[in-house]
Amino acid sequence: MRIGVPQEIKNHEYRVGLTPASVRELTSRGHQVMVQTGAGAAIGLDDAQYLAAGATLAQNAAEVFAQAEMIVKVKEPQPVECAMLRPGQILYTYLHLAPDPEQTAALVRSGAICIAYETITGPGGGLPLLAPMSEVAGRMAIQAGAAHLEKSKGGMGVLLGGVPGVPAAHVVVLGAGVVGTHALQMAVGLGARVTVLDKNVDRLRHLDLVFGNRISTLFSTAHSVEAAVLDADLVVGGVLIPGAAAPKLVTRDMIARMKKGAVVVDVAIDQGGCFETSHATTHADPTFVVDGVVHYCVANMPGAVARTSTFALNNATIGHAMALADKGWKQALQDNPHLRNGLNVADGKVTFEAVARDLGYAYVSADSLL
């Protein structure tokens, strides 16, 4: 199969779809890999490394899209990239379609086979291709939140861990999944007072066993969320409904009653965000203020640590990339129900139920296309 890796073009996005090591895995199996010149240069993966791994180089993205049978990316395709997709071409990347009707419409029009990292499931449950970026984003949420609590960044001027004689900041984590667990791990390590909320009591029980009295756990209800948020100095939103828009757990009214100079970090912004006041921001302009509360809503947070993120992501994605290349998309999806769950759009049809429901499309099961 001819596989193409274009350079990412989203704002401050320096990750790359395949590392040289991943390219070598594919070329050693007889596949052709074309990488856009400079695609990995920003994170120290130069063209010579790709050539040594067996890739060929393309001068621009148009050449990659025109020749490749499968496009491997990191972030969702931008409008100019959607316009270059063609019927039957495989797109293997993060999509996050539920809160993005424009991208969904463009992919439907393209006729391409669009497989989303974030909805591929694992044999043991969970979302193994989303997990590495959720780990990065959860840890970064605390770094970003701590920085923006500084007065010069618009915050209230609070040190997350406090100092002897001065109380630590109160960090509230909404969601005890991968993002939430890594966020609270970082917050605890910095000495913050941490509260985590979730509807899964077994998950809360597990975290209580691991962290003991270093954290407080609360069952998530509208009342408990409100009480925690109003007492918080930093709130991290890490809730996820696979493939669907994130629930709005924190209302505009709650934001208006929070402490002035408090910070919210909406890691769920890729799926629309879990704060009613959120809208996506970029690394170039990461924050905005609503009612005195600093909002950090960068939609590609792991892009800030692009080298770490690229290697972590490739560890998770390369296995399915090889299956798609070796077998073709239909056979690969027939053989693996977990990979089949990644199919979001194909042949002009929406094949992921939550996306179809949220955006008003007719749902067509992936099974019916195989």
C-alpha positions in Angstrom: 0.0 0.0 0.0 1.1 3.6 -0.7 1.0 5.5 2.6 1.3 9.3 2.9 2.4 11.4 5.9 1.7 15.2 5.4 3.1 17.9 7.6 0.5 19.0 10.2 -0.9 22.5 9.6 -3.0 23.2 12.6 -1.9 26.1 14.7 1.3 25.2 16.6 1.0 21.5 15.8 4.4 20.0 15.5 3.5 16.3 15.9 3.9 13.9 12.9 1.8 10.9 12.0 4.6 8.4 11.7 8.1 8.4 13.2 11.0 7.0 11.2 10.8 3.8 13.4 7.1 3.4 12.3 8.0 4.0 8.7 10.6 1.2 8.9 7.9 -1.1 10.3 5.8 -0.4 7.2 8.5 -0.4 4.6 9.9 -3.7 5.9 6.5 -5.2 5.1 6.7 -4.1 1.5 4.7 -0.9 1.8 5.6 2.4 0.3 5.7 5.5 2.6 5.8 9.0 1.3 6.6 11.7 3.9 6.3 15.5 3.2 9.6 17.2 3.4 10.1 18.7 6.9 7.1 16.9 8.4 9.1 15.9 11.5 11.8 18.5 11.5 10.3 20.6 14.4 10.7 17.7 16.8 14.2 16.5 15.6 13.0 13.9 13.1 14.8 15.1 9.9 14.3 14.0 6.4 17.5 11.9 6.4 16.1 9.7 9.2 13.0 9.1 7.1 15.0 8.3 4.0 17.1 5.8 6.0 13.9 4.1 7.2 12.9 3.5 3.6 10.5 6.5 3.0 10.5 8.7 -0.1 10.0 12.5 0.2 7.3 14.7 -1.2 7.7 18.4 -1.7 4.2 19.3 -0.6 1.0 18.0 0.9 -0.8 18.0 -2.5 1.7 15.4 -3.7 1.2 13.2 -0.6 -2.6 13.3 -0.9 -2.6 12.7 -4.6 -0.4 9.6 -4.5 -1.3 7.9 -1.2 -3.9 5.2 -0.7 -3.8 5.9 3.1 -3.1 9.2 4.8 -1.7 8.9 8.4 -2.0 12.1 10.4 -2.3 13.3 14.0 -4.9 16.1 14.1 -8.2 16.3 12.2 -7.9 17.4 8.6 -8.2 21.1 8.0 -10.5 22.3 5.3 -7.7 22.5 2.7 -6.8 18.9 3.5 -10.4 17.7 3.4 -10.7 19.1 -0.1 -7.7 16.9 -1.2 -9.3 13.6 0.1 -10.9 11.3 -2.5 -13.4 8.4 -2.5 -12.0 5.2 -1.2 -8.8 6.9 0.3 -8.2 5.9 3.9 -7.7 8.7 6.5 -6.3 7.4 9.8 -6.1 10.2 12.4 -7.9 11.9 15.3 -11.2 13.3 14.1 -13.4 14.4 17.1 -16.4 14.9 14.8 -19.3 15.3 17.2 -18.6 19.0 17.9 -17.4 19.8 14.4 -20.2 19.8 11.8 -18.1 21.5 9.1 -15.4 18.8 9.2 -18.0 16.0 9.3 -19.8 17.5 6.2 -16.4 17.8 4.4 -15.5 14.2 5.1 -18.9 12.9 4.1 -18.5 14.8 0.8 -15.0 13.4 0.2 -16.2 9.8 0.1 -13.0 8.8 2.0 -12.7 6.1 4.6 -12.2 8.0 7.9 -10.9 6.0 10.9 -10.7 8.0 14.1 -8.0 7.1 16.7 -10.3 8.3 19.5 -13.1 5.7 19.0 -10.9 2.6 18.4 -11.5 0.4 21.5 -9.2 -2.1 23.2 -9.6 -5.8 24.2 -9.6 -4.8 27.8 -12.0 -1.9 27.4 -11.0 1.7 27.2 -9.7 3.7 24.2 -6.0 2.7 23.7 -5.2 5.2 20.9 -6.7 8.1 22.9 -5.0 7.1 26.2 -1.5 8.3 25.4 -2.6 11.8 24.5 -5.0 11.8 27.4 -2.1 11.0 29.7 -0.1 13.9 28.2 -3.1 16.3 28.4 -3.9 15.4 31.9 -0.4 16.1 33.1 -0.2 19.3 31.0 -3.5 20.5 32.4 -1.9 20.9 35.8 1.2 22.6 34.4 -1.0 25.0 32.4 -3.3 25.6 35.3 -0.5 26.3 37.7 1.1 28.7 35.3 -2.1 30.6 34.7 -2.8 31.0 38.4 0.1 33.4 38.4 -1.0 37.0 38.6 1.0 37.9 35.4 -1.1 35.3 33.5 -4.4 36.7 34.8 -4.8 34.3 37.8 -5.3 35.1 41.4 -1.7 34.8 42.3 -1.7 31.5 44.1 1.1 28.9 44.2 -0.4 25.5 43.6 1.4 23.7 46.4 1.4 26.6 48.9 4.3 27.0 51.3 4.6 26.3 55.0 2.1 28.5 56.8 0.1 29.2 53.7 -2.6 26.7 52.4 -2.2 25.0 49.0 -4.5 25.6 46.1 -7.7 23.5 45.8 -7.6 21.6 42.5 -10.9 20.0 41.4 -10.8 17.3 38.7 -14.0 16.5 36.8 -13.7 12.9 35.6 -11.6 10.0 37.0 -10.6 8.5 33.6 -7.1 8.7 32.0 -7.0 12.5 31.9 -8.3 12.9 35.5 -6.0 10.3 36.9 -2.9 11.9 35.4 -4.0 15.4 36.3 -4.6 14.4 40.0 -1.3 12.6 40.1 0.5 15.7 39.0 -1.5 17.9 41.3 -0.9 15.7 44.3 2.8 15.6 43.5 2.9 19.4 43.5 1.3 19.5 46.9 -2.2 20.8 46.0 -5.4 19.9 47.8 -7.2 17.7 45.3 -10.9 16.7 44.8 -11.9 14.3 42.0 -15.5 13.7 40.9 -16.9 10.8 38.8 -20.1 8.8 38.5 -18.1 5.5 38.5 -17.9 4.6 42.2 -15.5 1.7 41.4 -13.2 4.1 39.8 -13.3 6.4 42.8 -12.7 3.5 45.1 -9.6 2.5 43.1 -8.2 6.1 43.3 -8.9 6.2 47.0 -6.9 3.0 47.4 -4.0 4.3 45.4 -3.9 7.9 46.8 -5.5 7.5 50.2 -6.0 10.7 52.2 -4.0 12.7 49.7 -7.2 13.2 47.6 -10.9 13.6 48.3 -13.3 11.6 46.1 -16.9 12.7 45.4 -19.7 11.1 43.4 -20.6 13.4 40.6 -24.0 15.1 40.8 -25.1 18.6 39.9 -24.9 19.5 43.6 -21.4 18.1 44.2 -20.0 19.6 41.1 -21.3 23.0 42.0 -20.0 22.9 45.5 -16.6 21.7 44.4 -16.2 24.2 41.6 -17.2 27.2 43.8 -14.5 26.3 46.2 -11.8 25.6 43.6 -8.8 27.6 42.6 -8.2 25.3 39.5 -10.8 23.1 37.8 -9.7 20.5 35.2 -12.4 19.2 32.9 -11.6 15.7 31.8 -15.0 14.0 31.0 -15.5 11.9 27.9 -18.4 10.1 26.2 -16.6 8.2 23.4 -17.3 9.8 20.1 -20.0 12.1 21.4 -20.1 15.7 22.5 -18.9 16.3 26.1 -21.6 17.0 28.7 -21.7 20.6 30.0 -21.1 19.9 33.7 -20.2 23.4 34.7 -22.8 26.1 33.9 -22.3 29.7 33.1 -23.9 30.5 36.4 -21.3 28.4 38.3 -18.5 30.2 36.4 -20.0 33.6 37.4 -19.9 32.6 41.1 -16.4 31.1 41.1 -13.5 32.9 42.7 -12.1 35.8 40.7 -8.8 34.7 39.2 -9.6 31.0 39.4 -8.5 28.9 36.3 -10.4 26.3 34.4 -8.6 23.9 32.0 -11.0 22.2 29.6 -9.3 19.1 28.3 -12.6 18.0 26.8 -12.6 20.9 24.4 -11.8 18.5 21.5 -15.3 17.1 22.1 -16.9 20.5 22.6 -15.9 21.1 26.2 -17.5 20.4 29.5 -17.7 24.1 30.7 -20.7 26.0 29.2 -18.4 29.0 28.7 -15.7 27.2 26.8 -14.6 27.7 23.2 -11.5 26.3 21.6 -8.3 28.3 21.7 -4.8 27.8 20.3 -1.3 27.6 21.7 -0.7 31.1 20.2 -3.6 32.6 22.2 -4.5 30.0 24.8 -6.8 31.8 27.3 -9.7 34.1 27.6 -11.6 35.4 30.7 -15.3 35.0 31.5 -16.6 36.6 34.7 -13.1 36.9 36.1 -12.3 33.2 35.5 -9.4 32.3 33.3 -10.3 29.7 30.7 -7.5 27.6 29.1 -9.2 25.7 26.2 -6.4 24.7 23.8 -7.7 22.0 21.5 -4.4 20.3 20.9 -2.7 20.5 24.2 -0.2 17.6 23.6 1.1 19.5 20.6 3.0 21.7 23.0 5.2 18.7 23.9 5.2 17.4 20.4 8.2 15.1 20.5 7.0 13.2 23.6 3.5 13.1 22.2 4.5 11.8 18.8 6.4 8.8 20.1 3.7 8.0 22.7 1.1 8.2 19.9 3.0 6.0 17.5 3.4 3.3 20.1 -0.4 3.1 20.1 -1.2 3.6 16.4 1.3 1.6 14.5 -0.3 -1.8 15.0 -3.5 -0.8 13.4 -1.7 1.1 10.7 0.1 -2.1 9.7 -3.2 -4.1 9.7 -4.8 -1.5 7.4 -1.8 -1.5 5.1 -1.4 -5.3 5.1 -5.1 -6.2 4.6 -6.9 -3.2 3.2 -9.5 -1.4 5.3 -12.4 -3.8 4.8 -10.6 -7.0 5.7 -8.8 -5.3 8.6 -12.1 -4.1 10.0 -13.8 -7.4 9.5 -11.0 -9.1 11.4 -10.9 -6.7 14.3 -14.1 -5.4 16.0 -12.0 -2.9 18.0 -10.6 -1.3 14.9 -14.1 -1.4 13.3 -15.3 0.9 16.1 -12.9 3.5 14.8 -14.8 3.9 11.5 -16.6 7.2 11.7 -17.3 8.1 8.1 -17.1 5.9 5.0 -18.3 6.2 1.4 -20.2 9.4 2.2 -22.0 7.8 5.2 -21.7 8.4 9.0 -20.8 5.1 10.6 -20.4 6.1 14.3 -23.8 6.3 16.1 -23.0 9.1 18.5 -21.7 11.3 15.7 -24.8 10.7 13.6 -27.1 11.4 16.6 -25.3 14.6 17.7 -25.1 16.0 14.2 -28.4 14.8 12.7 -27.1 12.3 10.1 -28.6 8.9 9.3 -26.6 6.3 11.1 -25.2 3.5 8.9 -23.4 0.6 10.7 -19.9 -0.2 9.8 -20.8 -3.8 9.4 -23.2 -3.0 6.6 -20.3 -1.6 4.5 -17.9 -4.5 4.9 
